[in-house]
């Protein structure tokens, strides 16, 4: 019997395990998926916890609840991967493989920023972890006036629209509490603008201006002085804060670095942009935030790329050439506050464009535009995630981006 091992039981790993279990004969292939715990977190929901929209219990489920029958789920810590012997070593055992799929995601590394750990979860918080989101919720409830600074340390990072969502929601949060005039909200980013793509950046920048949110662009963070409450750039530019929301460097799993699987110390695995094959290792595919794909590290990318990866996995085990079908398709709802949201849809070749989605001319969702429908689309996605997406069911969305319904200049 052939052995498939999947590292990581988050969105990408769970989804691909379930999809492949339906495709691979159980008499021919065993599937083992390994993760360090049994907590599956709905990551898009973490953003809502600081503002009291969601609570911790709204975003946590058991991983095993979503893993298909016929998939061996192992709760253990992976410590090494020997790509020559094709063996995964965990804290308590070893797992040989014929094929391996790496879906280990990324984690925050606040220790990489000098001074940040001195105030971590005290005066400097995050919303990318459950602990951080809950702690930030407590801090925001007590925050009545002063300088609220969201700083992005470096690029790339997970879900690049999330910082925009945070400052938009913060504007609504303090407005609804009657405190907005006393709170200075500032977005400090290494990017030259609000977003990486020109049309989207212009749209989001206009919203930022309307909401009186200040932006400091092209800011190269060097250190954080938590004692004096200021961030300092490489050029010496200082920005004061009373409450810091930090997006520190994102790094891949440390065992990938130690095992030589990752391409460098940051910890991402070099991935073919179109086939999802690992470029430096045999019999390995990569999915989710661990990849080096030049597109957003987001759940939609994991979903669309999984469709291509599954097809290529099946082609490879049959000795057929792989298809270079993944086009970098990403699709993201962006909360803009006051029960409205925007939506972007793009790929490697096309930046986000205005229009209607998914039905051309009809929507109901608006691309590069605010609407209540977009907001409810985002809120309803949690049900889709738990009941359809991670279970590996087919969704009525094409893996490749379509230009239908989009307005081009």
N, C-alpha and C positions, 0 to 999 in steps of 0.2 A: 504494500500500500504506500502511495506517495503521501508526503507530509507537507502541508502548508502551515506556516507559523505567521501570525499577524501580531505585530508589536503595537500595543495601544488600543484600548477599547473605548475611545471617545467617539465623536461623530463619524469621522472618516473610517476608523477601524471597524466599528460596529456595523456600519452601513455596508462596507465591502465584504465583511464576513458573511452577513446575511444574504447578500446578492450571490456570492460564490457558492454558498451552501445549496442554493436552489439550482445552480448550474452544474456542479461537480457531483458525480456519482459517489455515494458514501462508501461503496465497496472499493473505490479506486483512490479516493482522497480523504485523508483526515484533515480537519481544520482546528487549529489551536490558536486562541487569542489570549494574550497575556497583558495584564495591567496591574499596577501596584495596589489598587483598592477597588471596591465595588460601588463607588460613587460616580454616577454619570451626572454631570452638571450641564444644564441648558445654558450655554455660555452667552447667547444673545440677551438672556434675562438678567445677567449680572448688572448691566447698565441701569436697570430699573430699581435695583435695591437701594442705592443711596437716596433716592427720591421718594421712597415709601410706596412705590407702585407695586413692586413685588417684595416678598420676604424670602428668607433663605429656603424655607420649605417649598416654595413655589418653583424652585429651579433644580432640586435634587431628586434623582430617582436611583434605583439600583441598576447597575450595568447589566446584571444577569437577567433582568426583566425584559431586556430588548435583544438579547442574543439568542439566535435561533436554536431550536433543538437540532442536535447533530454537530454543534460547534462546542468544542471543549474550552470552557472559560477558566483560566488559571489566574488566581489572585496571588501575585508574587512580584518581587522587584527584579527587573532585568539588570544584570551587572555587566554583561559583555556579549558581543556577537563575534564569533570566529567565522569569517566569511570563507576561509580556505577549507575548514572542516565542515562548514555549514551546520554550526551548532550555536544555539542560544543558551547562554548560561544565566540562571537566575540565582537568587539568594539561597534557594533550597533544592535546585535541580538543574537538569540540562534537557534541551529539546532540540533534536536533530530536525533539519528541514531539507526539502527538495526545492521549495520556493519560499520566499519570505517577503512580506509587505510591511514596510516601516511607516507607522502612523502615530508617532510618539509626540507630535505637536511641539509647542514651544512653552517655555516658562519665563517668568520675569527674573531679572538679575539686578536688583537694586544695589547689590554689593559692588557692581562694576562702576558705579558713580561715586567718586570720593565725597564723603560726608553724608550721603543720603541715608545710610543705615542708622545714623545717630538720631534721626527723627522718624524712622520708618514706623508706620502705624501709630504715630503720636501727633506729629504735625504734618507729616507727608503720607499720603494714602494712595491706594490704587483702587480700580473697580474691575480689574481683570481676574481677580481671584475672589472666592467666596468670602474669605476672611477680610480682604481689603474692602469689598463692597459693603459688608456689614459694619465694619469700623467707620467707613466714610459716611454711612447713613447716620451713625451716632454723632459724628463731628458736624455734619451739615445741620442737624436738628438744633445744635447749640450755637451755630454760626449766625450772627445777627448783623454784623457789619465788618467791613474790611476788604482786603484784597484776596480774592480767590483766583489762584493761578493754576492752570492746567499746562504742564510742560511735557512735551514729547522729547525724550532724550536723543533718539536716533531712529533711522529708517533702515530696514523695514520693521514693522511691528504688526501684531495681530489686529485685524479689523480696522483699517485706516480711517473709516468714517466715524468710529466710536468717539474720538475726541470731540468732533463736531457735535455729535448727539449730546455729549455730556454738557457742553457749554450752552447749547440751545435749551436743554432741559433745566439746567441751573437757572437760566434766565426766567423760565416759566415758574420754577419752584419758588424763587425769591419774590417774583412779582405777585404770585398768588398769596404769599405770606405778608405782603405789604412791606417788604424789606429791600426791594430791588434798588432803590435810590441810594441805599447805604452799602451796597455790595458792588465792588469793582471786579468784573469778570474778565480775565485775560487768557488768551490762548497763545502759548509760546511754542513755536514749532521749528524744526530744522528745514521744513519745506519752504519753497519760495512763496507759497500761498496757502489757502485754506485746504486745498486738495491737490493731488498729483496731476490731474487732467485739466487742461485750460478751461473748457466750457463749464465743467462741474465746479472748478475753483471759483470762477466768476459768479456762478449762481450762489454758492454757499457763502462767498464773501459778501454778497449783497444782503443776504439774510443776517450775517454777523453784524454788518453796519446798521441795519434796521433795528437790531436788538441791543445796540450800544455795547457790543462786546469788543474789547480791544485785542488786536493781533500783533504779535511780534514774530516776524517771519525770518527765515534763514538764521536761526539762533542755534549756535553750536555749543551745547551744554558741556561745561568742564567740571563743575563741582556744585554741591549744594551746601550751604551754610545753614544748618538747622537751628543753631543757637541764635544767630542774628536774623533768621528767617529771610534768606535771600538765595537766589540761584545766580550762578556766575558763568558767563560764557568763556570760550577760549580766548576771546579778544578783551576780556575784562569787563564786559557789560553786565551790570548787576540789575536784577529785578527783585523787588521786595515782595513778600507774600505774608499773609496771615494764615492761610490754609493752602497747602500745596497738594494738588492731585498730580501724581507722577506716572508717566508711562516710561519705565526704565527699559534698558536694552532687553530684547527678546532673544533667548538662546535655545538651542536644541538640547536634547537629552545628553547628559554628560557621558553616559556609557557609549554613546555613538562616537564621541570624540576620542575617548580612551581606546576604543576598539578599532579606530581608523576607518570607521564607516562614514563619518561626517567628512565634508570636504575641507573643513578648517576648525579653528577653536570655537567659532560661534555655534557650530553644531548642526547646520543644515546638511542634508544629503543631496549631492549633485544629481539633478533629475532632468531627463529629457523633457523639454517643454511641451512636446506634442504626444508622446507615447506613455509617459509616466514611468518609464524604466529608469532604474538607477544607472548612471553613466559610468561609474567607477567600480561596480560590483556585478558579478554574475548572479542570475536567478533572483534578482531583487527588484521590486517595484516600490515606489514611494508615493504617499498620498497625504493630503492635508497640509497643515502648517509646517511640517518638517521639510517640505520640498523647497527647491530653489526656483520655482516657477515665477516669472516676472509679472505676477498679477497679485491681487489682494489675497492675504491670508485670511480667508473667510469660509464660513460653512457652505455658501453657495458654490465656491470653487471646489471644495471637497466633493460636493454632490455632482457637479457637472463633470469633473475630471474622473470621478469613480465610474461613471458610465463608460468612458473611454478605456480606463484601466482594466475593468472587468473583461471587456471585449478583447483587449490585447493579451491579458493573462490566458484566456481560453485559446487564442490564436497561437501563443507561444508554446503551450503544452501540446498543441497539435502540429508543431513544426511549421506554422505558417508565418509569413512576414507580418510585422506589427503595422498597425494603421496610425498615421500621424494626424489624428483627428481632433485632439484637444486644441482649442483656439484661444484659451485663456479666459473663457466666459465667466464673468462675475456679475452678480445681481444683488443689490443691497437696498433695503429700506433704511431711511435715515430719519429718525425722530427729530422734529423741529420745534416741539413744544406746543402746548395748548391743544392737544389732541389732533395735531397735524403731523404729516411726515412727507418726505420726498422719496424718490426712487431713482436709482441709476442702474443701467444695464450696459455692459461694455465687454471688450475682449482685448487681445493683444494689438489688434490693428485699428479698432475703432474706439474713440473716447466716448464717454456718456453723451447721449444726444437727447433732445426733447422729443416728446411724442406720447403715445399711449401704449399700455402693456397690460396683459399679453395679447389682447385682441386689437389689431390695427384699427385705429380710429375710434374704437369703442372703450378700450381699457378693460376693467374699470380704473386701473391705476395710471397715474400721471408720471411720466419721466421728466426729470429736472423741473418739477413743479410741486408745490405744496398742496395737499388735499387731506380731507378727513378719511377718504377711502384708503389712501396710502397708510395712514395711521392704523386703521382697523386691519389692513392687510398684514402689517407687522405684528399686531397683537394676536391675530388668528394663527400666525405662523407657529406659535408654540404648540398648538394642537397638531398641526401638520408634522412638526418635528418629531414629537413623541409617538404619533400614531401611524405615520407614513414614511418619513424620511429615514430615520435610523433603522427601521425594520427592513429597509431595502426594497420597498414597494416602488413601482413605477409611478412617476409623477408626470402630469401633462405639461412638462417643460422640456424643450430640446436642449441637449448638452451644448450644441453650437449656438452661438448668438445669431439672432435674425435681425435684419435691418427693417423688416416689416413694421410699420407703425411709427418709425423714427423719422424725424425731420432733419434732413441734411442741407447744409448751405449750398 
